Amino acid sequence: MHKTLGIVPLTAWMLAMPIAEAKEWSFDVWLDKQKIGTHTFSLDQNRLQSRARFKVKVLFINAYRYQHQADETWQGQCLSQLTAHTEENKEITDVRGQQQDDQFVIEQKTGRQSLPACVMTFAYWNPEILKQTRLLNPQNAEYLDVTLTDEGRQTIQVKGQYMVAHQYRLNGKYQGKEKLKITVWYDEQQDWVALESITPEGYKIIYKLI
């Protein structure tokens, strides 16, 4: 299998104001009909931890291995600090970012880049991302142009129960090249409950809340 399966970029801040209680989102992750791992997000005040571990087997052989961890610090809706480490098969990627004056500065082995002062990642649990035109992928530091399509209310299955959720489609491009095709769902309280993504190779990644 080609090793660009990657991860749905999934780390950011939940609300404009700090919250008193911690919250966690845990997902089983499927590649089409095969369960390949888990992805957990732990939010405590303004700090977010993301931990993912995937393995794809073909004929009982590990064809793809992926581990990702990201730690973010937020000030309101703006990212103030980022540390991300990703191992994709034998390829290792490290991304570090820091708010500096009127810029968010990112450093990685491929170089240094400066982004606008207030940057958001793909904060699926925060409906505020639906208003954004650019979002940061913390895995590789690509700052993507995003477009949103509101697809209305749909009936989906969450934790074995059918429910009505609002469905949105996000498309992401980087330097004019299509990178991400994501569908995300929110319940009636605007809480994030499900996600699907289509990889460049045409595989479907499915996040199921547990």
N, C-alpha and C positions, 0 to 999 in steps of 0.2 A: 504493500500500500504506500502511496506517495505520502510524505511526511508533512503535508501542509494542513492537516486536519485542524490543528490549533485549538483555540478555546474561544468561546464566546466571551468577548470582553465584558466582565461582570462586576467591577468594583467601584464604589462611590458613596456619597453621603445621602442620607435619607430625607432630612427635613431642613428647612432654612434655619430653624432654631435648634439648639442642643436639646437632647431628650434625657430624661432621668434614668430610664431603664434600658438595659441591654436587650438586643434582639438578635435572633439567629435564623437564617434561611438555609435549609439543607436540601439538596437535590440528589436523586439518583440520575445519572447521565447515561443516555442510550444513544447508540449509533445505529440508526434504523431499528432493527428488532433485537440488537445485542446490547446488553448492559455492559458498559465499559468502565464505570467508576462513579465517583461522587464529587460534588463541589459544595463546599460549605462557606457561608459568609457570616461573620460574627461582628456585630456593631456594638460598640460601647462608647457612649458619649460621642466624641468627634473622631474616634479611631475605628477603622474598618480593617478586618483581616479576611483575606480570601485564600482558601486552600483547595486545590484540585488535584486529583490523581486519576489518570486514565490508563487503561491497557486494552489494546485491540488484538484479539487472537484470530488467526486464520489457520484452520486445520490444526488446532491445538498449539500453534506456534505464536509467540508474541511478535506481531508484525508492527506494532506501534506502541510507544510508551511516552507518556506525557505527565509531567509534574509542574505545578505552578503555585507560587505563593506570592501574595502581594500585601503590603501594609501601607495604609493610607491615613493621613491626617487631614482633617477638613476644618475650614473656617466658614461657617454658614454653607452656602452653595459652592464655594470655591475650594479647590484642592490646594493645600499648602505644602504637603510633603508626600512623596511616593518612593517606595522601595519595592521592586518586583524582581523575582528570580524564576526563570523558566527553563526546564530541561525537556527538550523535545527530541526523542531518540538520543542521539549523541550531541546534539546542538544545544549549547547553553547561552541564554540571553539574560543580561542584567540591565535593569533600567532604574535610574535614580532621578528624582525630580525635587525641586525646592522652589518655594516662592521667594523671589528676590526683587524687592521694590515693586515696579510695575510690570514684572514679567514672571512667568513660570519657566524656570530653566531646567532642561533635561540633559542628562549626561549618560552616554552608553559608549560601547567600544567603537561604534561607527561614527561617533562625533557628538557634538553639542548643539542643541537647538533651543531657541527662545520662543515661547508661546505667549499669548495674551495673559494679562494678570489673573483673570478668573477663568479657570479651565474646569470642565466637568468630564468625568469618565462616563461609561455606559451604566448610569445609575438606574437600573430597571425598577427598583422599588421606590424611586422618587419620580412622580409624574412630571416634575419640572423638566426632565430630560426631553419630554415630548415637545418642548418649546425651543430646543436648541437646534442650531444648524451645523455645529461642529462638536465632535466628541473625541476624547482621547482613548486610545487602546493602550492600557498599561503594560501589556505583554511586550509590545514592540515599539511603543512610543509613536505610533502613527496617529496623526491628528486628522481624523476623517471628516469629510463633508457628508452630512446625513440629511435624508429626506424622509418624511413621515406620511403614512397613509392611514387614516382612521377607517377601520373596517367594521365598526359598529359592534353591537352586542352579539355574542355567540354562546352556544352551549358547549361546555367542555367538561372533561372529567379531571377532578383534582382529589387526590387521596381516596380514590375509589368512589367518589360521589360526583354526580352531575350538578353543574352550577352554571349560572349565566355570568359571563365575564366580558369585559370590553377588550376588543382585539385591535392591536396596532401593528403595522408593518414598518420596519426601519430598513432602509437601504444605505449602505456606507460606501463611499468612494475615497480613494487616496490617489492624489495626482491624476485624477480623471479615470482611474481604473477601478472597476467594481470590486469591492473587497468583502462586504458583508450583506447577507440577506437574513433578516431576523424578524420573527413574529413574537410579540410579547402580549400577555394577558393580565388584566387587573380585575379584581372582584369589585363588588359594589362599594366597598370602603376604600377603593383605589390602592389596595395592597397587591403586590406582585405575586402571581400564583403559578405562572407557567411560561415556558419559552421554547421556541424551536428555531433552528438555524440551518441553512443550506450551505454546505461547504463548496468551494470552487470546483471540487470533483463531482458534485451532485449528491453527496451523502447528506442525510438528515440527522442533525444532532438534536436530541430531545431532553429537556430538563423537566423532571417530574418531582414535585414537592413531596417530601417525606416528613 
